[in-house]
Amino acid sequence: MRYLKHTLSLLTFSIALLTSAQQKEVNIITHKLTDHIYMLEGQGGNIGISIGDDGVFMIDSQFAPLTPKILDAIKALSTKPIKYLVNTHHHGDHTGGNKNIAALQTPIIAHENVYKRIKNNPKQSDSALPVITFNDKLSLYINGEQVLIFHVDQAHTNGDALLYFTQSNVLHTGDTYFNGRYPYIDLSSGGSVTGYIQAIKRAMLLVDNSTKIIPGHGKQSSRTEYAAFLNMLETLKSNIETEIKNGKTEDEVATNKALTKTYDKLDYGCCFISSEKIRRTIYKGLKK
């Protein structure tokens, strides 16, 4: 029953985000990371943009009602067409604009599990589906550099992809990183606590102190902040593993504020995932 309530709360959250995107005046803010790579911040997951002679390379599409504003922001950077759109995973705040971008004759790329989840989602049409899928990794050469796209399994979901721009030294993490806040680990979509941590560790092998990181949510980030996020998750996992070994129940862990006190003081519970929700999620994930 609690799991059902949790699932319903996530559905309510997604609907609330979509309604907000439709009704609230949302501004698309452009952040320049390098001479040709940008992060677009609006409502939903952060969008990555690469511009150059080959065209526009786009990562994630946010919500459908925001497409006109997103396109205006892109046109301010480049008049070339959108060559490809890559989805980091299937959630609506990252794929809601897919059908609008696809209507521009832009091929969509994603992990094969993203295809399956969008295909089975009655709220999304087939026009939102990726037309190119991959299983483990994919390499693209666009705008003068190689872009590595690689799958991390059972992390935020079971279809997560991270993208690394090899020359520009820019990493887009999708929702395997929420900067300065507790993450949403979607256990119902194949996500897991251990897999989420392993995804960060794998990505950390690529980044250095000069890497510019685009998180799924939150401000542009760095390796130092990424490492702090990893430490937070490992600390909470260890704390809750100890509670489980001591026979504590889910409710006892969920109400034990001491387990997340250090990060609550840093306001990690600021957003959708509160400190109670992250304690409950980690407990469920470790007991699963």
C-alpha positions as CSV (number, residue, x, y, z in Angstrom):
1,M,0.0,0.0,0.0
2,R,2.8,2.4,0.9
3,Y,4.5,1.6,-2.4
4,L,1.2,2.4,-4.3
5,K,0.9,5.6,-2.4
6,H,4.5,6.5,-3.4
7,T,3.8,5.7,-7.0
8,L,0.7,7.8,-7.0
9,S,2.6,10.7,-5.4
10,L,5.2,10.5,-8.2
11,L,2.4,10.5,-10.8
12,T,0.8,13.5,-9.1
13,F,4.2,15.2,-9.1
14,S,4.6,14.6,-12.8
15,I,1.1,16.0,-13.5
16,A,1.8,19.0,-11.3
17,L,5.0,19.7,-13.2
18,L,3.3,19.5,-16.5
19,T,0.4,21.7,-15.4
20,S,2.9,24.2,-14.0
21,A,4.7,24.2,-17.3
22,Q,1.5,24.9,-19.1
23,Q,0.2,27.6,-16.9
24,K,3.1,29.3,-15.3
25,E,5.2,31.8,-17.2
26,V,8.4,29.9,-17.7
27,N,11.6,31.5,-18.9
28,I,14.3,29.5,-20.8
29,I,17.7,30.6,-19.5
30,T,20.7,30.0,-21.6
31,H,24.0,29.2,-19.9
32,K,27.2,29.2,-22.1
33,L,29.6,26.4,-21.1
34,T,32.1,26.5,-24.0
35,D,32.3,28.3,-27.3
36,H,29.7,25.9,-28.8
37,I,28.0,24.1,-25.9
38,Y,25.2,25.5,-23.8
39,M,22.8,24.4,-21.0
40,L,19.1,25.5,-21.3
41,E,17.3,25.8,-18.0
42,G,13.6,26.0,-17.9
43,Q,10.9,23.7,-16.4
44,G,12.0,20.1,-16.1
45,G,15.3,18.5,-17.0
46,N,18.2,20.6,-18.1
47,I,18.7,20.7,-21.9
48,G,22.2,20.4,-23.5
49,I,22.9,22.1,-26.8
50,S,25.9,21.8,-29.1
51,I,26.0,24.1,-32.1
52,G,28.4,24.1,-35.1
53,D,28.7,23.5,-38.8
54,D,26.8,20.1,-38.6
55,G,23.8,21.7,-37.0
56,V,22.2,21.6,-33.5
57,F,22.7,18.6,-31.3
58,M,20.1,18.6,-28.5
59,I,19.9,16.6,-25.3
60,D,16.3,16.2,-23.8
61,S,13.2,18.3,-24.7
62,Q,11.4,19.2,-21.4
63,F,7.6,19.6,-21.7
64,A,5.7,20.0,-24.9
65,P,4.2,23.4,-24.1
66,L,7.7,24.9,-23.7
67,T,8.9,23.9,-27.2
68,P,8.3,27.3,-28.8
69,K,10.3,29.0,-26.1
70,I,13.0,26.4,-26.3
71,L,13.2,26.7,-30.1
72,D,13.5,30.5,-29.7
73,A,16.4,30.0,-27.3
74,I,18.1,27.6,-29.7
75,K,17.6,29.9,-32.7
76,A,19.3,32.7,-30.8
77,L,22.4,30.4,-30.8
78,S,22.2,28.9,-34.3
79,T,19.9,29.1,-37.3
80,K,20.9,25.6,-38.4
81,P,18.4,22.7,-38.0
82,I,18.3,20.4,-35.0
83,K,20.4,17.4,-36.4
84,Y,19.6,15.0,-33.5
85,L,17.8,14.9,-30.2
86,V,19.0,12.5,-27.5
87,N,16.9,11.5,-24.5
88,T,18.7,10.7,-21.3
89,H,15.7,8.6,-20.1
90,H,11.9,8.4,-20.5
91,H,10.4,10.7,-17.9
92,G,8.1,13.4,-19.3
93,D,10.0,16.4,-18.1
94,H,12.8,15.2,-20.4
95,T,10.8,13.8,-23.3
96,G,7.6,15.8,-23.3
97,G,8.7,17.9,-26.2
98,N,9.8,14.9,-28.3
99,K,6.9,14.9,-30.7
100,N,7.4,18.6,-31.4
101,I,11.1,18.2,-32.2
102,A,10.4,15.1,-34.3
103,A,8.0,17.1,-36.4
104,L,11.0,19.2,-37.5
105,Q,12.3,16.0,-39.1
106,T,14.8,15.5,-36.3
107,P,15.7,11.9,-35.4
108,I,15.5,11.0,-31.8
109,I,18.1,8.7,-30.1
110,A,17.7,6.9,-26.8
111,H,18.4,3.7,-25.0
112,E,16.1,0.8,-26.1
113,N,14.3,0.8,-22.7
114,V,13.3,4.4,-23.3
115,Y,11.6,3.3,-26.5
116,K,9.8,0.6,-24.6
117,R,8.6,2.9,-21.8
118,I,7.4,5.7,-24.2
119,K,5.7,3.1,-26.4
120,N,3.8,1.7,-23.4
121,N,2.9,5.1,-22.1
122,P,-0.7,6.0,-23.1
123,K,0.0,9.7,-22.5
124,Q,2.7,9.8,-25.2
125,S,2.2,9.2,-28.9
126,D,4.4,7.2,-31.2
127,S,5.6,10.5,-32.7
128,A,7.6,10.9,-29.4
129,L,9.5,7.6,-29.9
130,P,13.2,7.4,-30.6
131,V,14.0,6.1,-34.1
132,I,17.5,5.1,-33.2
133,T,18.1,3.0,-30.1
134,F,21.2,1.5,-28.5
135,N,21.9,-1.1,-25.9
136,D,25.2,-0.3,-24.3
137,K,26.9,2.6,-25.9
138,L,26.9,4.8,-29.0
139,S,29.4,7.2,-30.5
140,L,28.6,10.3,-32.6
141,Y,30.8,12.7,-34.4
142,I,29.2,16.1,-34.6
143,N,30.3,19.7,-34.6
144,G,34.0,18.8,-34.6
145,E,34.1,16.3,-31.8
146,Q,33.2,12.8,-30.7
147,V,30.3,12.5,-28.4
148,L,30.2,9.3,-26.2
149,I,26.7,8.1,-25.2
150,F,26.7,5.3,-22.7
151,H,24.1,3.4,-20.8
152,V,24.2,3.0,-17.0
153,D,21.9,0.2,-15.8
154,Q,19.4,0.4,-12.9
155,A,20.4,3.9,-11.8
156,H,17.7,6.6,-12.0
157,T,15.8,4.2,-14.2
158,N,16.7,1.2,-16.4
159,G,17.2,3.4,-19.5
160,D,19.6,6.1,-18.4
161,A,22.2,7.5,-20.8
162,L,25.0,9.9,-20.1
163,L,26.8,12.0,-22.8
164,Y,30.4,13.1,-22.8
165,F,31.7,15.6,-25.2
166,T,35.3,14.5,-25.6
167,Q,36.9,17.7,-26.9
168,S,34.9,20.2,-25.0
169,N,35.1,18.2,-21.7
170,V,31.4,18.5,-21.0
171,L,29.3,15.8,-19.3
172,H,25.5,15.6,-19.4
173,T,24.4,13.3,-16.6
174,G,20.6,13.3,-17.1
175,D,18.9,12.4,-13.8
176,T,21.8,10.4,-12.5
177,Y,22.8,13.6,-10.9
178,F,20.6,16.2,-9.0
179,N,22.9,19.1,-8.1
180,G,22.6,20.2,-4.4
181,R,19.5,18.1,-3.7
182,Y,18.3,14.6,-3.0
183,P,17.8,12.6,-6.2
184,Y,14.7,10.8,-7.5
185,I,15.6,7.1,-7.7
186,D,12.7,5.7,-9.7
187,L,12.5,2.1,-8.2
188,S,9.3,1.5,-10.2
189,S,11.1,2.1,-13.5
190,G,14.1,-0.1,-12.8
191,G,16.2,2.3,-10.8
192,S,18.2,1.2,-7.8
193,V,20.3,2.8,-5.0
194,T,23.4,0.7,-5.8
195,G,23.1,1.2,-9.5
196,Y,22.7,5.0,-9.1
197,I,25.9,5.1,-7.1
198,Q,27.7,2.9,-9.6
199,A,26.6,5.2,-12.4
200,I,28.2,8.2,-10.7
201,K,31.4,6.3,-10.1
202,R,31.6,5.3,-13.8
203,A,31.0,8.9,-14.9
204,M,33.7,10.1,-12.5
205,L,36.3,8.2,-14.5
206,L,35.7,10.6,-17.3
207,V,35.7,13.9,-15.5
208,D,38.5,16.1,-14.1
209,N,38.6,19.5,-12.4
210,S,38.0,21.3,-15.7
211,T,35.0,19.3,-16.7
212,K,31.7,21.2,-17.0
213,I,28.8,19.1,-15.8
214,I,25.2,19.5,-16.8
215,P,23.1,17.8,-14.2
216,G,19.5,16.5,-14.8
217,H,18.3,19.1,-12.3
218,G,20.1,22.0,-10.6
219,K,22.8,24.4,-11.6
220,Q,25.8,23.7,-13.8
221,S,28.2,21.7,-11.8
222,S,31.8,20.6,-11.4
223,R,33.7,17.5,-10.4
224,T,34.0,18.7,-6.8
225,E,30.2,19.1,-6.4
226,Y,29.7,15.8,-8.2
227,A,32.0,14.0,-5.8
228,A,30.2,15.6,-2.8
229,F,26.9,14.3,-4.2
230,L,28.4,10.8,-4.5
231,N,29.6,11.0,-0.9
232,M,26.2,12.1,0.2
233,L,24.6,9.0,-1.4
234,E,27.2,6.6,-0.1
235,T,26.9,8.1,3.4
236,L,23.1,7.7,3.4
237,K,23.3,4.2,2.0
238,S,25.7,3.2,4.8
239,N,23.6,4.8,7.5
240,I,20.4,3.0,6.3
241,E,22.2,-0.3,5.8
242,T,23.1,-0.2,9.4
243,E,19.5,0.5,10.4
244,I,18.3,-2.5,8.3
245,K,20.9,-4.7,10.0
246,N,19.6,-3.6,13.3
247,G,16.1,-4.7,12.3
248,K,14.6,-1.2,11.8
249,T,11.4,-1.0,9.8
250,E,10.7,1.3,6.9
251,D,8.7,3.7,9.0
252,E,11.3,3.8,11.7
253,V,14.0,4.7,9.1
254,A,11.7,7.2,7.3
255,T,11.1,9.1,10.5
256,N,14.7,9.0,11.8
257,K,15.9,12.5,10.9
258,A,19.3,11.9,12.3
259,L,20.1,9.7,9.3
260,T,20.1,12.6,6.9
261,K,20.7,15.5,9.3
262,T,24.0,16.5,7.8
263,Y,22.6,17.0,4.3
264,D,19.2,18.3,5.5
265,K,21.2,21.2,7.0
266,L,22.6,21.8,3.5
267,D,19.0,22.0,2.2
268,Y,19.3,18.8,0.1
269,G,15.6,18.2,0.8
270,C,14.7,21.5,-0.8
271,C,12.8,20.1,-3.7
272,F,10.6,17.2,-4.8
273,I,12.5,14.6,-2.8
274,S,12.3,15.5,0.8
275,S,14.6,14.0,3.5
276,E,11.9,11.6,4.5
277,K,11.3,10.5,0.9
278,I,15.0,9.8,0.3
279,R,15.3,7.8,3.6
280,R,12.2,5.7,2.5
281,T,13.5,5.3,-1.0
282,I,16.9,4.1,0.0
283,Y,15.4,1.7,2.6
284,K,13.1,0.2,-0.1
285,G,15.9,0.1,-2.6
286,L,18.2,-1.8,-0.3
287,K,15.4,-4.2,0.9
288,K,14.2,-4.9,-2.7
